[in-house]
Amino acid sequence: MMVFGPVPSRRLGRSLGVSHIPAKKCPYSCVYCQLGGGYRQIVARSAFYDSKNIIDEVKVRVEQVINAGESIDYVTLVPDGEPTLDQNLGAMIRGVQPVGLRVAVMTNASLISRLDVRNDLSYADLVSIKVDSVDKHVCRKVNRPYRSLALERILDGILEFAHDYRGELITETMLVRDVNDDEGCVNRVAQFLSLMGPARAYVAIPTRPPALAWAVPTEAASLNTAYQVMRQKVGQAEYLIGYEPKFDSVWAHAEWP
């Protein structure tokens, strides 16, 4: 089963999730990842599953949910890995859109320096991009990227995508205590986000057991400072610091990442 929900999302309301990447395949191995360790870090895009089967599964679930009298706000591509690793990402987005729902993609932007990745993401109605740091040494500590990835190219790719993208762009910055939560680091992230011009900038903390035990949430004072900095430099800033709300639904059998 590659389609789950709809389940409650703190950002997107009632979201129908699509898990189209095998678990723990990602160019990053973030210290705060709720999936724990044991990642297979890869950067090569591949067709992991038959995209037509996934699209058909989405259509069936949407029909079931509508027939049950319930609603869906987004179909969200948010696998237990990095969605842009799927070379069929663009085709899948376009294949799902005819059901009449907005399609969202949650990406860590690790491959966004690639033109084909930016093109695929451009089809989505909403893209959420993670920016935890714009400092190389901090990125290596918090995101632990694949050895061939260069942060400068990733940041350039993010800005190029943000400039051209016509959908809704949001960002997420996860703050880990004593890693990327000092005021200087946060200011540099906020300055970069201001160049992107997102509709909303989310300030997040780990809420589930992380991959590494020391990757704990920033303290309340630092969190508030980060929020105020984001609000001042980016404009619309929001906290992302709690679990998803619960709702009564026969489909709510899985938690939203």
Secondary structure, 3 states (H helix, E strand, C coil): CCEEEEEEECCCEEEEEECCCCCCEECCCCCCCCCCCCCEECCCCECCCCHHHHHHHHHHHHHHHHHCCCCCCEEEECCCECHHHECCHHHHHHHHHHHCCEEEEEECCCCCCCHHHHHHHCCCCEEEEECCCCCHHHHHHHCCCCCCCCHHHHHHHHHHHHHHCCCEEEEEEECECCCCCCHHHHHHHHHHHHHHCCCEEEEECCCCCCCCCCCCECCHHHHHHHHHHHHHHCCCEEEECCCCCCCCCCCCCCCCC
